[in-house]
Amino acid sequence: MKPTGSPERHGPYAAIGQKSAVVCRAVFAIAAFGVLSACEQNSFVPPPPPKVEVAVPVQRSITRYLEATGNTAPIKNVDLVARVQGFLQSINYKDGTFVKEGATLFTIEPETYKLKLEQAQAAEAGSQASMKQADADFKRQTELVQKQAVSQATLDSSTSTRDNAQANLQQAQVNTKIAAVNYGYTNVTAPFDGIVSAHLVSVGELVGVSSPTQLANIVALDPIYVNFNVNEQDVLKIREEAKRRGMTVDEIRQLPVEIGLQTESGFPHKGKLDYVSPTLNQSTGTLAVRGLLPNPDRVLLPGFFVRVRVPRAPEPDRLLVPDRVVGSDQSGRYVLVANKDDVLEQRKVELGQQVGELRVIEKGINADDRVVISGLMTVVPGEKIDPVLKTVASPAAEATP
């Protein structure tokens, strides 16, 4: 027998198969070498820098503001009380309505006090008659004494009678005035224009028995006060600015005041400073300040929590950027700036006040810096960008105080 695997066992085609396998392996090796050669010839091409919008800061003059929080308060707030005793006869207004000065709001049993007034007036008339008679007798006795027709004692008696009559007349006149005042108190009137609260007593109730009984409350709403406090540092700055501008204390008290409610944007309500406390509160280190604002539509009610701002001296050439481009981290606030090589840098900044949608930058950037204004969530410091220069719209000019 022939050994296994010999050519004779498989016939003449076995040798041909072996040669074909050798050729295939050679072809595969050549193809693989070609592929490897092609990979070695290709090099990595980085993607182009992203296009990012940048803009130089807006440079303009701004008016600085002293900002605070405060509360509105009425300029007049009075309790309406019963100053005479009696039964409440009528209530002459609707709860919560606006009334004019002098309008009758309550009536307290006027008939009794009217009779007392008439009684006092009658007594006064009697005293006047007695005084007239006593005065005539005094003049007659004076003439008779001069003629030595009567004694001096008679004249002295007539003089005493006249003086007593005069005193009684004065007392009667005072009683008449008191009765007239009490009669006037039976009509409780509005001391000024304002809103009257709900009545606290009912018709037919006895009021003013042992002490004045509160009937209601009236509040004046136009104009209205706003009270707020200024810290000591701001007080010193304002005084320095006032001295530099040559402003007097009276001129400072006439500075504009602007306020806004919690649901309002900006400061739509405008008025004037009305009062500045002469001393600081040592416990809080603040100065009490009050503004006076017109309130014809009665939009502002006493007790509202409000935002307050008072304009200070205007400052030229301040740098502003959109407030939305300012970021923050543990070290503070920052903006992203493209340097001369178009590589982003993170700049720490100090913020000033907000003007519209822009924010004043006190420190950290220059007038020619290119600040990133778009794509802030997709770029990082140290990244190279393809800057696209844009222009930031300047806010409307502010009126100089």
C-alpha positions as CSV (number, residue, x, y, z in Angstrom):
1,M,0.0,0.0,0.0
2,K,1.1,3.6,-0.8
3,P,1.4,6.1,2.0
4,T,-1.6,8.2,2.8
5,G,-1.4,11.8,1.4
6,S,0.7,10.8,-1.5
7,P,-0.1,12.3,-5.0
8,E,-0.9,9.0,-6.3
9,R,-3.8,8.6,-3.9
10,H,-5.6,11.8,-5.1
11,G,-4.8,11.7,-8.7
12,P,-3.4,14.4,-11.0
13,Y,-5.8,17.1,-9.8
14,A,-4.4,17.2,-6.3
15,A,-1.2,18.9,-7.5
16,I,-3.1,21.5,-9.4
17,G,-5.2,22.3,-6.2
18,Q,-2.1,22.9,-4.2
19,K,-0.7,25.3,-6.7
20,S,-4.0,27.2,-6.8
21,A,-3.9,27.6,-3.0
22,V,-0.4,29.0,-3.2
23,V,-1.4,31.5,-5.8
24,C,-4.4,32.7,-3.8
25,R,-2.3,33.2,-0.7
26,A,0.1,35.3,-2.7
27,V,-2.8,37.4,-4.2
28,F,-4.3,38.0,-0.7
29,A,-0.9,39.1,0.7
30,I,-0.5,41.6,-2.2
31,A,-4.0,43.0,-1.7
32,A,-3.4,43.4,2.1
33,F,-0.2,45.1,1.5
34,G,-1.9,47.5,-0.9
35,V,-4.6,48.3,1.7
36,L,-2.0,48.9,4.4
37,S,-0.1,51.1,2.1
38,A,-3.2,53.2,1.3
39,C,-3.9,53.6,5.1
40,E,-0.4,54.8,5.7
41,Q,-0.7,57.4,3.0
42,N,-4.0,59.1,4.5
43,S,-3.4,61.7,7.3
44,F,-6.1,63.0,10.0
45,V,-7.6,66.4,9.0
46,P,-9.2,68.2,12.0
47,P,-12.6,69.8,11.6
48,P,-12.7,73.6,11.0
49,P,-13.2,75.9,14.1
50,P,-16.8,76.5,14.9
51,K,-18.4,79.8,13.8
52,V,-19.2,81.8,16.9
53,E,-20.8,85.2,17.1
54,V,-18.8,87.8,19.0
55,A,-19.3,91.6,19.6
56,V,-17.4,94.4,21.2
57,P,-19.1,96.0,24.3
58,V,-21.5,98.8,23.8
59,Q,-19.9,102.0,25.1
60,R,-22.2,104.8,26.3
61,S,-23.1,107.2,29.1
62,I,-25.4,105.8,31.7
63,T,-27.2,107.1,34.8
64,R,-26.4,105.2,37.9
65,Y,-29.2,104.4,40.3
66,L,-29.5,103.9,44.0
67,E,-31.7,100.8,44.3
68,A,-33.6,99.7,47.3
69,T,-36.8,98.0,48.5
70,G,-39.6,99.8,50.3
71,N,-43.2,99.9,51.2
72,T,-46.0,102.3,50.3
73,A,-47.8,104.2,53.0
74,P,-50.8,106.6,53.0
75,I,-50.1,110.3,53.5
76,K,-53.3,110.5,55.7
77,N,-54.9,107.7,57.7
78,V,-57.5,108.7,60.3
79,D,-59.9,106.8,62.5
80,L,-63.4,108.2,62.4
81,V,-64.8,108.3,66.0
82,A,-68.0,109.3,67.7
83,R,-67.1,112.4,69.8
84,V,-70.6,112.7,71.4
85,Q,-72.9,110.2,73.1
86,G,-76.0,109.0,71.4
87,F,-77.6,106.4,69.2
88,L,-76.3,106.1,65.7
89,Q,-79.1,107.3,63.5
90,S,-77.7,106.7,59.9
91,I,-74.7,105.6,57.9
92,N,-74.5,107.8,54.8
93,Y,-71.9,106.0,52.6
94,K,-71.1,102.6,51.1
95,D,-68.3,100.6,52.6
96,G,-65.0,101.0,50.6
97,T,-66.1,103.9,48.5
98,F,-64.3,107.2,47.7
99,V,-65.7,110.3,49.4
100,K,-64.9,114.0,49.1
101,E,-63.8,116.1,52.0
102,G,-66.8,117.3,54.1
103,A,-69.1,114.5,53.1
104,T,-71.4,113.3,55.9
105,L,-70.6,109.7,56.8
106,F,-72.4,109.1,60.1
107,T,-75.3,110.9,61.9
108,I,-75.6,110.5,65.7
109,E,-79.0,111.4,67.2
110,P,-78.8,115.2,66.4
111,E,-82.1,116.3,67.9
112,T,-81.0,116.3,71.5
113,Y,-77.9,118.4,70.7
114,K,-79.9,120.7,68.5
115,L,-82.2,121.5,71.5
116,K,-79.2,122.1,73.7
117,L,-77.9,124.6,71.2
118,E,-81.2,126.4,71.1
119,Q,-81.3,126.4,74.9
120,A,-77.8,128.0,75.0
121,Q,-78.7,130.5,72.4
122,A,-81.8,131.5,74.4
123,A,-79.6,131.9,77.5
124,E,-77.2,134.0,75.6
125,A,-80.0,136.3,74.4
126,G,-81.2,136.7,78.0
127,S,-77.7,137.6,79.1
128,Q,-77.4,140.2,76.3
129,A,-80.6,141.8,77.5
130,S,-79.4,141.9,81.1
131,M,-76.1,143.3,79.9
132,K,-77.8,146.0,77.9
133,Q,-79.9,147.1,81.0
134,A,-77.0,147.0,83.3
135,D,-74.9,149.1,81.0
136,A,-77.6,151.7,80.6
137,D,-78.0,151.9,84.4
138,F,-74.3,152.3,84.8
139,K,-74.2,155.2,82.4
140,R,-77.1,156.9,84.1
141,Q,-75.6,156.5,87.6
142,T,-72.3,157.9,86.3
143,E,-74.0,161.1,85.0
144,L,-75.9,161.5,88.4
145,V,-72.7,161.1,90.4
146,Q,-71.1,163.8,88.3
147,K,-74.1,166.1,89.1
148,Q,-73.9,164.9,92.8
149,A,-77.5,163.7,92.6
150,V,-76.6,160.2,93.9
151,S,-73.9,158.8,96.2
152,Q,-70.8,157.1,95.0
153,A,-72.1,153.8,96.6
154,T,-75.0,153.8,94.2
155,L,-72.5,154.1,91.3
156,D,-70.4,151.3,92.7
157,S,-73.4,149.0,92.9
158,S,-74.3,149.8,89.3
159,T,-70.8,149.1,88.2
160,S,-70.8,145.7,89.9
161,T,-74.1,144.8,88.3
162,R,-72.8,145.8,84.9
163,D,-69.6,143.7,85.3
164,N,-71.6,140.6,86.5
165,A,-73.9,141.0,83.5
166,Q,-71.0,141.2,81.2
167,A,-69.4,138.0,82.7
168,N,-72.7,136.2,82.4
169,L,-73.0,137.2,78.8
170,Q,-69.5,135.9,78.1
171,Q,-70.4,132.6,79.8
172,A,-73.5,132.3,77.8
173,Q,-71.6,132.9,74.6
174,V,-69.1,130.2,75.5
175,N,-72.0,127.8,76.3
176,T,-73.5,128.5,72.9
177,K,-70.3,127.7,71.1
178,I,-69.9,124.5,73.0
179,A,-73.4,123.5,72.2
180,A,-72.8,124.3,68.5
181,V,-69.6,122.2,68.5
182,N,-71.4,119.2,70.1
183,Y,-74.3,119.6,67.6
184,G,-71.7,119.6,64.8
185,Y,-70.2,116.4,66.2
186,T,-73.5,114.6,65.5
187,N,-72.6,114.6,61.8
188,V,-69.3,112.7,61.3
189,T,-67.8,114.1,58.1
190,A,-64.8,113.1,55.9
191,P,-61.8,115.2,57.0
192,F,-60.2,114.8,53.5
193,D,-60.7,113.1,50.2
194,G,-60.2,109.3,50.6
195,I,-61.5,105.8,50.8
196,V,-63.7,104.9,53.8
197,S,-63.4,101.4,55.3
198,A,-66.3,99.2,56.3
199,H,-68.3,100.6,59.2
200,L,-67.6,99.1,62.6
201,V,-71.0,99.9,64.2
202,S,-74.6,99.5,63.2
203,V,-77.5,101.9,63.0
204,G,-79.3,102.1,66.4
205,E,-76.2,101.3,68.4
206,L,-75.2,103.5,71.3
207,V,-71.8,105.1,70.7
208,G,-69.5,107.5,72.6
209,V,-70.7,106.3,76.0
210,S,-67.5,106.4,78.1
211,S,-64.9,107.1,75.4
212,P,-64.8,107.9,71.7
213,T,-66.1,105.0,69.7
214,Q,-64.4,104.2,66.4
215,L,-66.9,104.1,63.6
216,A,-64.6,103.5,60.6
217,N,-61.3,104.5,59.0
218,I,-60.5,106.8,56.1
219,V,-57.4,106.7,54.0
220,A,-56.0,109.2,51.5
221,L,-54.4,107.4,48.4
222,D,-53.5,110.3,46.1
223,P,-50.7,111.1,46.5
224,I,-49.0,108.3,48.4
225,Y,-45.7,107.8,50.3
226,V,-43.0,105.2,49.6
227,N,-40.7,104.6,52.6
228,F,-37.3,102.9,52.1
229,N,-33.8,102.8,53.7
230,V,-30.4,103.7,52.3
231,N,-27.3,102.1,53.7
232,E,-24.4,104.1,55.1
233,Q,-22.1,103.5,52.1
234,D,-24.7,104.8,49.6
235,V,-25.4,107.8,51.8
236,L,-21.7,108.7,51.7
237,K,-21.5,108.3,48.0
238,I,-24.6,110.4,47.4
239,R,-23.3,113.2,49.7
240,E,-20.0,113.2,47.8
241,E,-21.8,113.4,44.4
242,A,-24.0,116.2,45.7
243,K,-21.0,118.1,46.9
244,R,-19.2,117.6,43.6
245,R,-22.3,118.8,41.7
246,G,-23.0,121.7,44.0
247,M,-26.4,120.4,45.1
248,T,-28.1,121.7,48.2
249,V,-30.1,119.7,50.7
250,D,-33.3,121.0,49.2
251,E,-32.2,120.0,45.7
252,I,-31.4,116.5,46.9
253,R,-34.9,116.3,48.4
254,Q,-36.3,117.0,44.9
255,L,-34.6,114.1,43.2
256,P,-36.8,111.9,41.1
257,V,-38.0,108.6,42.7
258,E,-39.1,105.6,40.6
259,I,-40.9,102.5,41.9
260,G,-42.2,99.3,40.4
261,L,-44.5,96.6,41.8
262,Q,-43.6,92.9,42.0
263,T,-45.7,92.1,39.0
264,E,-44.4,95.0,36.9
265,S,-41.3,95.3,34.7
266,G,-39.2,98.4,35.2
267,F,-40.2,101.3,37.3
268,P,-43.3,102.9,35.8
269,H,-44.4,105.0,38.8
270,K,-42.5,108.2,39.2
271,G,-42.4,110.9,41.9
272,K,-40.1,113.0,44.0
273,L,-38.1,112.6,47.2
274,D,-40.1,114.1,50.1
275,Y,-38.1,113.5,53.2
276,V,-34.6,112.4,54.3
277,S,-34.0,111.6,58.0
278,P,-31.4,113.9,59.6
279,T,-29.8,110.9,61.4
280,L,-28.7,107.4,60.7
281,N,-30.2,104.5,62.6
282,Q,-27.3,103.1,64.6
283,S,-28.8,99.7,65.0
284,T,-29.2,99.1,61.3
285,G,-26.7,101.5,59.8
286,T,-29.4,102.9,57.4
287,L,-31.0,106.3,56.7
288,A,-34.7,106.6,56.4
289,V,-35.9,108.2,53.2
290,R,-39.4,108.9,51.9
291,G,-40.7,109.6,48.4
292,L,-44.0,111.2,47.3
293,L,-45.8,109.8,44.2
294,P,-49.0,110.9,42.5
295,N,-51.6,108.1,42.5
296,P,-54.7,109.4,40.6
297,D,-55.8,105.9,39.5
298,R,-55.2,104.5,43.0
299,V,-53.0,101.7,41.5
300,L,-50.7,101.9,44.5
301,L,-52.3,100.8,47.8
302,P,-50.7,101.3,51.3
303,G,-48.5,98.4,52.4
304,F,-47.4,97.3,48.9
305,F,-43.8,95.9,48.7
306,V,-42.1,97.8,45.9
307,R,-38.8,98.2,44.1
308,V,-37.3,101.7,44.4
309,R,-34.6,103.5,42.5
310,V,-33.2,107.0,42.7
311,P,-31.0,108.4,39.9
312,R,-27.5,109.4,40.7
313,A,-24.9,111.3,38.6
314,P,-24.6,110.2,35.0
315,E,-21.3,108.5,34.0
316,P,-19.8,108.5,30.5
317,D,-18.1,105.8,28.5
318,R,-19.4,102.7,30.4
319,L,-19.1,99.3,28.9
320,L,-22.2,97.1,28.5
321,V,-22.8,93.6,27.2
322,P,-25.9,91.5,26.9
323,D,-26.9,90.3,30.4
324,R,-27.5,86.8,29.0
325,V,-23.8,86.3,28.1
326,V,-22.6,86.6,31.7
327,G,-21.9,83.2,33.2
328,S,-21.1,82.2,36.8
329,D,-19.1,79.6,38.6
330,Q,-17.7,79.1,42.1
331,S,-15.2,81.9,41.6
332,G,-17.8,84.5,40.5
333,R,-19.1,86.0,37.3
334,Y,-17.3,85.8,33.9
335,V,-17.7,86.3,30.2
336,L,-16.0,84.5,27.3
337,V,-13.6,86.6,25.1
338,A,-11.9,85.8,21.9
339,N,-8.2,86.8,22.0
340,K,-6.0,87.9,19.1
341,D,-5.5,84.3,18.1
342,D,-9.3,83.6,18.1
343,V,-8.9,81.4,21.2
344,L,-11.5,81.7,23.9
345,E,-10.6,83.1,27.3
346,Q,-12.6,83.2,30.4
347,R,-12.6,86.7,32.0
348,K,-13.6,87.4,35.5
349,V,-15.8,90.5,35.6
350,E,-17.4,92.8,38.1
351,L,-21.1,93.6,37.3
352,G,-22.8,96.9,37.5
353,Q,-26.5,97.8,37.1
354,Q,-28.7,96.4,34.4
355,V,-29.8,98.8,31.6
356,G,-32.6,97.1,29.6
357,E,-31.3,93.8,28.4
358,L,-27.6,94.9,28.9
359,R,-25.4,94.7,31.9
360,V,-22.7,97.3,32.9
361,I,-19.3,95.7,33.3
362,E,-17.3,97.5,35.9
363,K,-14.0,95.6,35.6
364,G,-12.7,92.7,33.5
365,I,-13.0,93.7,29.8
366,N,-11.8,96.4,27.5
367,A,-13.6,98.4,24.9
368,D,-12.0,96.4,22.0
369,D,-12.6,92.9,23.5
370,R,-14.7,90.5,21.4
371,V,-17.2,89.0,23.7
372,V,-19.0,85.8,22.8
373,I,-22.7,86.4,22.4
374,S,-24.0,83.1,21.0
375,G,-23.3,79.4,21.3
376,L,-22.3,79.7,24.9
377,M,-23.4,76.2,25.8
378,T,-21.2,74.6,23.0
379,V,-17.9,76.4,23.5
380,V,-15.3,76.2,26.2
381,P,-12.3,78.3,27.3
382,G,-9.1,77.4,25.3
383,E,-11.1,76.4,22.2
384,K,-10.2,78.1,18.9
385,I,-13.2,79.6,17.0
386,D,-14.0,81.2,13.8
387,P,-15.4,84.6,15.1
388,V,-18.4,86.2,13.3
389,L,-18.5,89.9,14.4
390,K,-21.9,91.2,15.3
391,T,-23.2,94.5,16.7
392,V,-25.1,94.7,20.0
393,A,-28.0,97.1,20.0
394,S,-27.6,100.0,22.3
395,P,-30.5,100.7,24.8
396,A,-32.6,103.8,24.5
397,A,-31.0,106.9,25.9
398,E,-31.9,107.8,29.5
399,A,-33.0,111.2,30.6
400,T,-30.4,113.0,32.7
401,P,-31.8,114.0,36.1
